[in-house]
Amino acid sequence: MAEAENANSLRRLDARYIGKLEYAEAWELQKTYVKQIDQEERQETLLLLQHPPTYTIGSDRNPEHLLLNEAELEERGITLFQIDRGGDITYHGPGQLVGYPLLYLEAEGLDLHAYLRSLEQVIINWLAEYGIEAGRKPEYTGVWVGDLKIAAIGVKFNKARHRRGFITSHGFALNIKAGIAAEGFSGIVPCGIEQYGVTSFNDLTGRELSVEEAANQLLPYFVKEFKYELIK
């Protein structure tokens, strides 16, 4: 009985894999959903998707960490956005699972760092199921396997206007496809970190897991860590 009561008390989450979406479209979608969640016109949401080749630069603006000029970006078909999340420059592209959790965080007892650690933990727990020992580096946000970064995290905490607290946006980027480091990360200093490299799930395991398969597998770990019930 206690377990049933606890299940009924879980907040509900609208979560789905929506395939490939242009970065600008996804950014606008996040802004719209954040307003709707603030006004309680929409359930909290997790968007899981892929982007075409894109570089995004967060609030830690260091233009020298972009190693390509405008002509080289155009030649490689990579778009560039300066956006409103924290962090430095990173890459999004095919073969990478991007997750945008749009969650309401109540003001009482709010711990923004704990939210980041929970995002990391979701990915760490999923990787552990495949025998991958992932973890953190104290000085950097994200998920690491040894000295190789497999997932970048950059978020924004949007102050709620109709409730006391914040609604999250932006989120995590988890590398799945083999060879993604050479495809996209070679044109930047990822997150401004020069001394360490980048890896992917398929590179580490030798598997050919698709991004959609990874999204479906990761979702239960997300709802368990953040204590949600999925809307069916």
N, C-alpha and C positions, 0 to 999 in steps of 0.2 A: 504493500500500500504506500509506504514512504517513497519508494522509487517511482511509482505512478504519479504521486503528488509532485515530486521533484521534476519529472518530465513535463508535467503540465505547466510548471512555472518558468520553463525555459523561454527565452525570447525567440521570436521567429525570424528566420533569415531567408531572403530570396537570393538563391545562388544558382548560377548557370554558366556554362561555357558557351560563348557566343561566336567563337571562331575568330577570323582575322578582321581587324577594324583599324582604319586610319587613325593615327594618333590624335589629330585635331578633333575628330568626331568623338573619340573616347573621352577626351578632356572635357568637351562640352557636355557629354552625357553625365559625367561625374558631377559637374556643377549643378546640373538640373536635378539630379537625384539627391544631392546634398540638401538643396532647398526643400525638396519634397519630404525628405526624412525629418528635417528640422520642423516642418509644419505638420508632421504626423499624417501626411498624405500618402506615404509610401513606407513599406517595411524596410528595415535595414537590409543591405544588399551586398553581395560579393560578386563582382564581375570577373570572369576568367576568360582570357583571350590571348591573341597574338597581334603583334603590330608588323606592318611593313618595316623595312630598315629605317631606323630613326635614332638620332642622338637627342637626348634631353639634358639640359643644364639646369640644375637647381639653384638654390639661394647662395651656395658657396661658389660664386662665379669666378672661375679661373680660366680665361680664354686660352691660355697656353696649353691646357690639357686636351684641347682639340688639335690633332696633329695634321688635319687635312684642310686645304683651302676650299674656297667656294666651288672652283672648277672640279676639284677632286671629289667633292661631295656629290656634285651633279653627275659626274662620270660613274660613280658607284651607286647612284640612285638612293642616296641617304638624305632624308630630311632632317632639319635641325630646329629644335624648339627650346626657348628659354621659358621655364615654367615656375610654378609657385609652390613646389615642394622643397624640403630641405635636401642638402647634399650637393654633390658636385656633378660631373658629367657621367652619363652611362649610356649604354646601347640597348635598344629594343629591336627585335627582328624575328623573322620566321624561325621556328625551332625553339622559341623561348616562351615559357608560360608566364604571363603577366597577370597578377591578381590585384584588383582594386577593391579593398574592403571599405564600404561606406557605412560606418557603424556609429551609433550614438554612444558617447562616453559621458556618463553623469559627472557633474562637477564634484559631488561628495566623494572623497577618497580617491580622486583622480590621480593616476600615476602614468604620465605619458611615456616614461622610459619602460615601464612594465608592458605597455602595449607593444612597443618595438620588440622586446624580448619574447613576447608571446608569438608575434609573427615569425620570428626566427625559430621558435620552438616547434611550430607546425611543420616547417620544412625539415628540421633536424629529426623529428620523430618519423616522418615519412621515409627519409633516407635510411634511417636505422633499420627499417623493415627489409631493406635490400643489403644489409650488412655494411652500409657506408657509415663510417664514424665521422660525422660532421659536428661542427661546434662553432664557437665564437672567437673572435679576437677582441680583447677588452677595449682596444683603442678604436675599433671600427664597427659600424653597424653592418649586419649582413650575416650570411652563413658561409662557413669555410670548411674545406676538407684539406687539412694540413695547411699549406701556404697558398692554396688555390681557392679562389672565391667562386662559389657555385650559385649564389643568390644575392642580389643587391636589394636593399630596402631604402626607400625614401618616401616620406609621408608628409601630409599637411593636416594640421588640426584646425578645422574651421569652427570658429566660435558660433554656437547656436544663438539665434535671435529670439526664438520663441520658447526655449527651455534653458535650464542652467546646465551648461556643459559644452561639449564639442562634438562635431561630426567629422570622422576621419575621411581622407581621400588620398589618392595615389596609393602606393603599396609596395609589392615585391615583384621581382623579375627573376625567375628561376630558369637557369639554362638547362635545356633538355637535349637538343640536337648535337651530335658529334661535330667537331670542327667549328663551332660557333665563335670560339675565341678568335680564330684567324679571320673569320668572315666580317665581324663587326667591331670587335674590341681592339683590333690592331690599329685602328685610326684614332684612338684616344688613349689618355691615361685614365683607366677606369676608376671612377670615384676619387681621382687624384692620387691613387696609390701606385707608386712606381716600383716598389720592391717585391710585389707579389703578383701572381698570375691569375688566370681565369680558367675554369674547367666547366664540364657539363655532365649531366647524368649519364648520357650514352657513352661519353668518353671514359667515364669511370667504370662502367659496368660492361661495356661491349654489347649492350642491348640496343634495340631499335624501337624504344618506346616513343609513341607519338605524343604531341603536346596535349591532345584531347584525352588520351589515356592517363597522362600524368595529372590533368585537371580532375578527372573523375576519381582518381586514387587519393589525391591530396585533400579533397573536400571533406571526407569524414574526420580527418585529423584537425581540420580548421574548426568544424562545428564542435568537436570535443574540447579543444583547447579554449575556445571562446564561449562555450556553453550555450549553444544555439540549437534550435529545432528547425530543420529544413522545411520550407513551404513546399508541398507536393502538388 
